[in-house]
Amino acid sequence: MATRVSGIRLARRLDEVGFSDIVQIRNKVMELRAAGHKVHPMHGGEPYFETPDAIKYAAIKALAENQTHYAPSSGILPLRKALAEKLAAKNRIDATPDEVLVTVGGSQGLYAAFQSVLDPGDDALVFSPYWTPIGDLVTGTQARPLLVPTITARRNGLRMTLEHFSTPKTRAIYYNTPQNPGGVVFTRADAEEVAAFAIERDLIVIADEAYEDLVYDGEHVSIASLPGMAERTIACFTFSKTYAMTGWRAGYAVAREPFMTALRKIVLYSTNGVATPVQYAMLQGLATPEREIAARREEYRRRRDLLVAGLNEVGLECEPPAGAFYAFPNAERIHRKSRAAAQILLEKAHIATIPGVVFGAQGEGHLRFGYAIPIEEIEDCVEALRGFFS
């Protein structure tokens, strides 16, 4: 047993920062598998396909050509130029290469964004349910996340709902579309309401666009593309979902001054940039034809429709998610508390899911099922659900 040295303590800003429940669930899954049980892996959040060969070969080529030295901490210029071109063509965001920053995954971009704009005592509006790390990213700045129920906002109007939850200390809005865990896709009209509120209150928007290429119904609208928003938005992107590059830790952020200088400082003094060969792989990823991205999106749609039909068949009410690759059904038929429901389903049916409550209080009563897995595994899960409820 370790001996605690008197007087030694951690920085107080970490007191309210925890570890993800998702990690604990992964550990339980590994325990069950080690004991010889088959587990239906609906808890994950990784693409069903491997990183495309062309991207892998680009990294190998970079290594062979000795592209292994320090790169500019903001990213190599050819990559930042290509990202600026992508942002203009696909997201309608006008940015120069100097307004683009290469980051260690989308997570570092979000971390840097919150660190750059929030002071102790500030408030940040967060649409909820929300991706679990966001609450801790806000709390880690000693600011306070104010949870805005997404369902309420879309029913009553986003602007009116934001006004209701806002405080005089509100400084930023976390804006995620498509959303994890619910698969909600904010419409252009939704984005315009949020933009009008941000401009009226002089707020900063931190946009999380990780699932930009996974929209099945409607369109993806980058809020920074709206009039008056580029100068008050930090938009964060990742290569993880579109290109199956989760382990590569490849992402980027786009912002104008004064935000870009702050973001660069965070990256410089944390990682000093992204691994050089990874950046050449990212450059190759951007050359992926849109038809390939569209074809994978249709594969996700097939998986979505299969899972959602199975969930509704057994009485776990679920609307088809408009984006991302998660279903978020009501699980109160199993147990009204989502942690208990997830535990019951894991122990009795060996189906691994994520309790909705870990995504905020507004997720209680739901479970997150990830469908970025082979079709056969979804079919097995649906069959296990039938057996569980029979």
PEWOGI-V693980 format. One line per field, one symbol per residue. psi: psi as a letter, one per 30 degrees, with the letter a starting at -180 (. if undefined). burial: + if it has 9 or more other ideal C-beta (glycine too) atoms within 8 Angstrom, else -. Layout:
psi=???
burial=???
//
This chain:
psi=kkkkkkfkllkfffegkalkfeeeeeeeeeeeefggkkkjigflhklfllkkeeeeeeeeeeeeghiglklkfflkeeeeeeeeeeeeeefhjjklffgkkklilfeeeeeeeeeffklkflkkkjkkllkefeeeeeefgglkkjkjjeeeefefkeeeeeeefllfgkflkkjkklkjffgkjkleeeeeeeeeeeeeghlkkjkjhehegijekalkjkffflkgfefgkjkkllfeeeghheffikallkllkgeeeeeeeeeegefhakkeeeeeeeeeeffkkfeeeeeeeeeeeeeeeeeeeeeeeggjkkkkkfaahkkilkgffekfkeeeeeeeeeeffhjklkkfffglfffkflkkkkghlkeeeeeeeeeeeeeef.
burial=------------+------+++-+++-++--++-----+++++---++--++-++++++-+++---+---+-++++--++++++-+++--+-+-+-+-++++++++++++++++++++---++++++++++++++++++++-++++++++-+++---++-++--++---+++++++++++++++++---++++++++++---++++++++++++++---+++++++--++-++++++++++++++--++++++++---++-+++-+++----++-+++++++++++-+---++--++-++++++++++++++++-+-+-++++++++++++--++-++-+++-+++--++++++++++++-++++++++++++---++++++-+++-+--
//
